[in-house]
Amino acid sequence: MAFVSTRGGEAVSASAAILRGIAPDGGLYVPETLPVLTGDEIRSLADLPYAERAAKVLDLILDDYSADELLSFAKQAYSSFECEEVAPIREIKGNTHVMELFH
């Protein structure tokens, strides 16, 4: 999948966008298109551990890397989080929930 700068410019590969970080024009690299997931595909992610869920989502846009590489990267990235859930969703009251992002 190609990545483009938020300010325009040439399209680059996922790995080139990651290595460059910021585009030469100062913009951020974003996927040229976003994958569309069905409800069933989204629901299938719900019960996965956070790192596995992240790897599956990244696999949809980072085609320069294998699924195994992405899983390894995600597991390493989230291995030091205090909370196994990484970003747990907590009920505040009734149908009001919050995602904890401080772990």
MOTA-V849580 format. One line per field, one symbol per residue. ss: DSSP state (2 for helix, 1 for strand, 0 for the rest). phi: phi as a letter, one per 30 degrees, with the letter a starting at -180 (. if undefined). psi: psi as a letter, one per 30 degrees, with the letter a starting at -180 (. if undefined). A space follows every 10 residues. Layout:
ss->???
phi->???
psi->???
This chain:
ss->0011100111 1102222222 0100000111 1000000022 2222220002 2222222220 0000002222 2222222200 0000000011 1110011110 000
phi->.dcbddcjjd dbdedddddd icdedidcdb ddbcdccded dddddecdee dddddddddd bcddbdeddd dddddddcdc ddcedibdcc dcahccbbcd ccd
psi->kkklkfgaal klleeeeeee dklfgflkkl kelklkklee eeeffeglle eeeeeeeeff fiffkleeee eeeeeeegfg kekefdilkk kekcgklkkk gg.
